[in-house]
Amino acid sequence: MAKLGKRTRAAREAFAGKNDVTVEEAVAMIKANASAKFDETVEIAMNLGVDPRHADQMVRGVIGLPNGTGKTVRVAVFARGPKAEEAQAAGADIVGAEDLMESIQGGTIDFDRCIATPDMMPVVGRLGKILGPRNLMPNPKVGTVTMDVAEAVKNAKGGEVQFKAEKAGVVHAGVGKASFNEAQLVENVRAFIGAVAKARPSGAKGTYLKKICLSSTMGPGVSVDVANASGE
């Protein structure tokens, strides 16, 4: 078994015995122990009482975090003509059509978010096996298949976070940086939890929000009291 580094040991000792704390307490603990040489991402993982293999239990949505993510997001847009020009003017990093499709098929995926106009979906559809597993496939439900490409690019660049339940019913996302102040992180965390809570699918039975855990990129996790996590 690999030996734990000093920082990891110290963080685990600081977190020992502290479970189901408030969002404020969790954020304070994480900030105090985020001591890597880079600005760590504050991450959230939520265990939900759903089986996303069933269509009526799929959890998916999007939330614009009040204080952004602190991450520089590279955006690719599938569009032609005036819509391509709109995307470029809005700050899209990559804009194209068949040429972009061929680039992705060749293994170049140099972006974090993919947006497409509806007329481009027959082209984008050929990339399902590549973009799907990476959660990059444009989808009208989260606003990434749209004619308003400028607004979509602006949202993606401005701190919008997409979420989707994985096979085990877990939703995870980055909700800010360790350099954010505590109030900013608490506000982002509560906004994200609230969005996932509101996205409860019709097929969900019993307890929906089962467990919530916060961590930093290099740090251990701390569980948050689910009962008042959203602050509502």
Backbone hydrogen bonds in HBPLUS format (Angstrom, degrees):
<---DONOR---> <-ACCEPTOR-->    atom                        ^
c    i                          cat <-CA-CA->   ^        H-A-AA   ^      H-
h    n   atom  resd res      DA  || num        DHA   H-A  angle D-A-AA Bond
n    s   type  num  typ     dist DA aas  dist angle  dist       angle   num
A0009-ARG N   A0005-GLY O   2.93 MM   4  6.17 164.8  1.96 158.0 162.4     1
A0010-ALA N   A0006-LYS O   2.92 MM   4  6.06 163.2  1.95 149.8 154.8     2
A0011-ALA N   A0007-ARG O   2.93 MM   4  6.12 158.0  1.98 149.1 155.0     3
A0012-ARG N   A0008-THR O   2.94 MM   4  6.13 162.2  1.97 150.3 155.2     4
A0013-GLU N   A0009-ARG O   2.94 MM   4  6.13 154.5  2.01 148.4 155.6     5
A0014-ALA N   A0010-ALA O   2.96 MM   4  6.17 150.5  2.05 143.0 151.3     6
A0015-PHE N   A0011-ALA O   2.96 MM   4  6.20 142.1  2.11 145.1 155.3     7
A0016-ALA N   A0012-ARG O   2.97 MM   4  5.95 121.7  2.32 138.0 151.8     8
A0016-ALA N   A0013-GLU O   3.36 MM   3  5.10 143.7  2.50  91.9 101.8     9
A0018-LYS N   A0015-PHE O   3.04 MM   3  5.55 159.1  2.09 139.9 139.8    10
A0021-VAL N   A0223-SER O   3.13 MM 202  6.60 151.0  2.21 150.5 141.7    11
A0225-ASP N   A0021-VAL O   2.77 MM 204  5.30 164.8  1.79 145.4 146.6    12
A0026-ALA N   A0022-THR O   2.93 MM   4  6.19 164.1  1.96 154.5 159.0    13
A0027-VAL N   A0023-VAL O   2.92 MM   4  6.10 164.7  1.95 154.1 157.8    14
A0028-ALA N   A0024-GLU O   3.05 MM   4  6.23 161.1  2.09 146.9 152.0    15
A0029-MET N   A0025-GLU O   2.98 MM   4  6.19 160.2  2.02 151.5 156.5    16
A0030-ILE N   A0026-ALA O   2.97 MM   4  6.17 162.8  2.00 152.3 156.9    17
A0031-LYS N   A0027-VAL O   2.94 MM   4  6.10 168.5  1.95 155.0 158.0    18
A0032-ALA N   A0028-ALA O   3.04 MM   4  6.11 158.4  2.09 144.4 150.6    19
A0033-ASN N   A0029-MET O   3.17 MM   4  6.31 132.3  2.40 139.3 150.8    20
A0033-ASN N   A0030-ILE O   3.18 MM   3  5.26 136.0  2.39  97.5 109.4    21
A0034-ALA N   A0030-ILE O   2.96 MM   4  5.96 109.3  2.47 145.5 161.4    22
A0034-ALA N   A0031-LYS O   3.45 MM   3  5.28 163.2  2.48  99.0 103.7    23
A0035-SER N   A0033-ASN O   3.08 MM   2  5.64 119.1  2.47 108.9  92.5    24
A0178-ALA N   A0040-GLU O   2.78 MM 138  5.43 157.3  1.83 162.0 164.6    25
A0217-THR N   A0041-THR O   3.03 MM 176  5.39 122.6  2.37 141.2 156.5    26
A0042-VAL N   A0176-GLY O   2.89 MM 134  5.37 167.5  1.90 132.2 136.4    27
A0175-VAL N   A0042-VAL O   2.80 MM 133  5.75 168.5  1.82 168.7 172.7    28
A0043-GLU N   A0215-SER O   2.73 MM 172  5.31 162.0  1.76 154.1 160.0    29
A0215-SER N   A0043-GLU O   3.00 MM 172  5.31 149.2  2.10 148.4 153.4    30
A0044-ILE N   A0173-ALA O   2.89 MM 129  5.56 164.4  1.92 165.6 171.0    31
A0173-ALA N   A0044-ILE O   3.04 MM 129  5.56 147.9  2.15 148.6 156.9    32
A0045-ALA N   A0213-CYS O   2.92 MM 168  5.25 155.4  1.98 153.9 160.0    33
A0213-CYS N   A0045-ALA O   2.89 MM 168  5.25 158.4  1.94 155.4 161.7    34
A0046-MET N   A0171-VAL O   2.75 MM 125  5.15 160.4  1.79 155.0 161.9    35
A0171-VAL N   A0046-MET O   2.93 MM 125  5.15 160.0  1.97 145.4 151.3    36
A0047-ASN N   A0211-LYS O   2.79 MM 164  5.00 159.5  1.83 145.8 152.7    37
A0210-LYS N   A0047-ASN O   2.90 MM 163  5.43 147.2  2.01 158.2 166.8    38
A0211-LYS N   A0047-ASN O   3.29 MM 164  5.00 153.9  2.37 132.2 134.9    39
A0048-LEU N   A0169-GLY O   2.81 MM 121  5.24 165.1  1.84 156.1 160.6    40
A0049-GLY N   A0208-TYR O   2.77 MM 159  4.50 151.2  1.85 126.8 135.1    41
A0054-HIS N   A0051-ASP O   2.97 MM   3  6.07 175.6  1.97 136.8 138.2    42
A0057-GLN N   A0054-HIS O   2.90 MM   3  5.39 160.5  1.94 121.6 125.0    43
A0203-GLY N   A0056-ASP O   2.74 MM 147  4.78 140.3  1.90 160.2 151.5    44
A0165-ALA N   A0059-VAL O   2.93 MM 106  5.32 158.5  1.98 152.6 154.7    45
A0061-GLY N   A0163-PHE O   3.02 MM 102  5.47 154.6  2.09 150.6 151.0    46
A0163-PHE N   A0061-GLY O   2.93 MM 102  5.47 161.8  1.97 145.7 145.3    47
A0063-ILE N   A0161-VAL O   2.86 MM  98  5.33 156.2  1.92 146.9 154.7    48
A0161-VAL N   A0063-ILE O   2.75 MM  98  5.33 167.9  1.77 147.4 150.7    49
A0065-LEU N   A0159-GLY O   3.15 MM  94  5.71 153.7  2.22 142.9 137.6    50
A0068-GLY N   A0065-LEU O   3.12 MM   3  5.03 172.6  2.12 111.1 112.5    51
A0112-ASP N   A0074-ARG O   2.69 MM  38  5.21 162.4  1.72 138.4 144.1    52
A0113-ARG N   A0074-ARG O   3.17 MM  39  6.52 141.1  2.33 157.1 161.1    53
A0093-ASP N   A0075-VAL O   2.91 MM  18  5.32 132.7  2.14 137.2 151.8    54
A0094-ILE N   A0075-VAL O   3.12 MM  19  6.45 151.7  2.20 152.9 152.6    55
A0076-ALA N   A0113-ARG O   2.90 MM  37  6.24 169.0  1.91 165.9 168.4    56
A0115-ILE N   A0076-ALA O   2.86 MM  39  6.23 160.6  1.90 157.3 163.7    57
A0077-VAL N   A0094-ILE O   2.81 MM  17  6.21 152.3  1.88 150.1 159.0    58
A0096-GLY N   A0077-VAL O   3.05 MM  19  6.56 155.6  2.11 163.1 169.3    59
A0078-PHE N   A0115-ILE O   2.78 MM  37  6.24 159.2  1.82 152.1 157.6    60
A0117-THR N   A0078-PHE O   3.17 MM  39  6.51 153.8  2.24 171.5 173.8    61
A0079-ALA N   A0096-GLY O   3.06 MM  17  6.00 146.3  2.17 146.0 155.4    62
A0084-ALA N   A0080-ARG O   3.32 MM   4  4.86 148.5  2.43 100.7 104.5    63
A0084-ALA N   A0081-GLY O   3.02 MM   3  5.32 125.2  2.33 106.2 120.0    64
A0085-GLU N   A0081-GLY O   3.11 MM   4  6.50 152.9  2.19 150.0 158.2    65
A0086-GLU N   A0082-PRO O   2.86 MM   4  6.17 149.5  1.96 145.2 154.0    66
A0087-ALA N   A0083-LYS O   3.00 MM   4  6.20 156.8  2.06 143.0 148.6    67
A0088-GLN N   A0084-ALA O   3.02 MM   4  6.30 159.4  2.06 147.7 152.9    68
A0089-ALA N   A0085-GLU O   2.93 MM   4  6.12 161.1  1.96 148.8 154.2    69
A0090-ALA N   A0086-GLU O   2.95 MM   4  6.14 138.7  2.12 143.0 154.1    70
A0092-ALA N   A0087-ALA O   2.99 MM   5  5.49 164.6  2.02 152.1 148.8    71
A0091-GLY N   A0088-GLN O   3.09 MM   3  5.28 155.4  2.15 104.1 111.8    72
A0100-LEU N   A0097-ALA O   3.10 MM   3  5.27 122.0  2.45 100.3 114.0    73
A0101-MET N   A0097-ALA O   3.01 MM   4  6.36 157.0  2.07 152.0 159.0    74
A0102-GLU N   A0098-GLU O   2.91 MM   4  6.18 161.3  1.95 151.6 155.5    75
A0103-SER N   A0099-ASP O   3.06 MM   4  6.25 148.1  2.16 138.0 146.8    76
A0104-ILE N   A0100-LEU O   3.00 MM   4  6.27 156.9  2.06 150.2 155.3    77
A0105-GLN N   A0101-MET O   2.89 MM   4  6.17 160.4  1.93 151.8 157.9    78
A0106-GLY N   A0102-GLU O   2.98 MM   4  6.11 133.8  2.20 135.4 147.3    79
A0108-THR N   A0103-SER O   3.07 MM   5  5.63 160.3  2.11 152.1 146.9    80
A0107-GLY N   A0104-ILE O   2.91 MM   3  5.15 160.7  1.95 109.4 114.9    81
A0116-ALA N   A0144-THR O   2.86 MM  28  6.26 155.7  1.92 157.1 165.2    82
A0146-THR N   A0116-ALA O   2.97 MM  30  6.42 144.3  2.10 149.5 158.7    83
A0120-MET N   A0117-THR O   2.89 MM   3  5.50 156.8  1.95 121.8 129.4    84
A0121-MET N   A0118-PRO O   3.19 MM   3  5.56 166.7  2.21 113.0 117.1    85
A0123-VAL N   A0120-MET O   3.00 MM   3  5.49 130.3  2.26 112.4 124.8    86
A0124-VAL N   A0120-MET O   2.98 MM   4  6.26 166.1  1.99 153.3 157.8    87
A0125-GLY N   A0121-MET O   2.67 MM   4  5.56 150.7  1.75 146.1 153.4    88
A0126-ARG N   A0123-VAL O   3.21 MM   3  5.79 152.6  2.29 111.5 118.2    89
A0127-LEU N   A0124-VAL O   2.80 MM   3  5.47 161.9  1.83 123.0 129.3    90
A0128-GLY N   A0125-GLY O   3.29 MM   3  5.42 162.5  2.33 112.1 111.8    91
A0130-ILE N   A0127-LEU O   2.92 MM   3  5.31 140.7  2.08 111.0 123.1    92
A0131-LEU N   A0127-LEU O   2.80 MM   4  5.91 171.2  1.81 173.3 175.1    93
A0132-GLY N   A0128-GLY O   2.83 MM   4  5.13 146.9  1.93 130.5 141.2    94
A0134-ARG N   A0131-LEU O   3.13 MM   3  5.28 132.1  2.37 101.9 115.2    95
A0136-LEU N   A0131-LEU O   2.97 MM   5  4.91 173.7  1.98 146.9 144.9    96
A0135-ASN N   A0132-GLY O   2.92 MM   3  5.15 163.4  1.94 117.8 120.9    97
A0142-VAL N   A0139-ASN O   3.17 MM   3  5.81 153.3  2.25 116.0 122.5    98
A0144-THR N   A0139-ASN O   3.14 MM   5  5.29 154.8  2.21 146.8 139.5    99
A0143-GLY N   A0140-PRO O   3.18 MM   3  4.89 165.5  2.20 100.0 103.5   100
A0152-ALA N   A0148-ASP O   3.16 MM   4  6.45 159.6  2.21 149.8 156.0   101
A0153-VAL N   A0149-VAL O   2.88 MM   4  6.05 158.4  1.92 151.3 156.3   102
A0154-LYS N   A0150-ALA O   2.98 MM   4  6.17 161.4  2.02 146.3 151.9   103
A0155-ASN N   A0151-GLU O   2.89 MM   4  6.11 158.7  1.94 150.4 155.6   104
A0156-ALA N   A0152-ALA O   2.99 MM   4  6.16 162.3  2.02 146.5 151.4   105
A0157-LYS N   A0153-VAL O   2.95 MM   4  6.14 155.9  2.01 151.1 157.6   106
A0158-GLY N   A0154-LYS O   2.93 MM   4  5.94 129.4  2.20 137.7 151.6   107
A0158-GLY N   A0155-ASN O   3.13 MM   3  4.98 130.1  2.39  91.3 105.1   108
A0160-GLU N   A0155-ASN O   3.19 MM   5  5.59 143.2  2.34 157.7 155.8   109
A0166-GLU N   A0170-VAL O   2.94 MM   4  5.33 162.6  1.97 136.4 140.8   110
A0169-GLY N   A0166-GLU O   2.82 MM   3  5.26 160.3  1.86 124.0 127.7   111
A0180-PHE N   A0177-LYS O   2.94 MM   3  5.51 161.6  1.98 116.8 122.8   112
A0185-LEU N   A0181-ASN O   3.16 MM   4  6.49 162.3  2.19 157.2 162.1   113
A0186-VAL N   A0182-GLU O   2.88 MM   4  6.06 166.2  1.90 156.9 161.0   114
A0187-GLU N   A0183-ALA O   2.99 MM   4  6.11 161.7  2.02 145.9 151.0   115
A0188-ASN N   A0184-GLN O   3.02 MM   4  6.24 158.5  2.06 146.2 152.0   116
A0189-VAL N   A0185-LEU O   2.83 MM   4  6.03 167.2  1.84 157.2 160.6   117
A0190-ARG N   A0186-VAL O   2.95 MM   4  6.11 170.4  1.96 153.8 156.4   118
A0191-ALA N   A0187-GLU O   3.01 MM   4  6.12 153.3  2.09 142.5 150.3   119
A0192-PHE N   A0188-ASN O   2.94 MM   4  6.17 158.0  1.99 151.6 157.1   120
A0193-ILE N   A0189-VAL O   2.96 MM   4  6.21 170.7  1.97 158.1 160.3   121
A0194-GLY N   A0190-ARG O   2.91 MM   4  5.99 159.1  1.96 144.4 150.8   122
A0195-ALA N   A0191-ALA O   3.00 MM   4  6.22 150.2  2.10 143.4 150.8   123
A0196-VAL N   A0192-PHE O   3.04 MM   4  6.37 160.7  2.08 155.4 159.9   124
A0197-ALA N   A0193-ILE O   2.89 MM   4  6.09 157.0  1.94 150.8 157.9   125
A0198-LYS N   A0194-GLY O   2.99 MM   4  6.19 153.9  2.06 144.5 150.9   126
A0199-ALA N   A0195-ALA O   3.10 MM   4  6.27 126.0  2.41 134.5 148.3   127
A0199-ALA N   A0196-VAL O   3.11 MM   3  5.00 135.2  2.32  93.1 105.9   128
A0200-ARG N   A0197-ALA O   3.30 MM   3  5.66 151.7  2.38 113.5 113.9   129
A0204-ALA N   A0201-PRO O   3.21 MM   3  5.62 167.9  2.22 114.6 118.3   130
A0224-VAL N   A0212-ILE O   2.82 MM  12  5.44 163.1  1.85 151.6 153.7   131
A0214-LEU N   A0222-VAL O   2.99 MM   8  5.47 165.9  2.01 151.4 151.1   132
A0222-VAL N   A0214-LEU O   2.85 MM   8  5.47 149.9  1.94 152.7 162.8   133
A0219-GLY N   A0216-SER O   3.14 MM   3  4.99 147.6  2.25 100.1 109.9   134
A0229-ALA N   A0226-VAL O   3.27 MM   3  5.02 171.7  2.28 105.6 108.1   135
A0231-GLY N   A0228-ASN O   3.24 MM   3  5.42 140.8  2.41 101.0 111.8   136
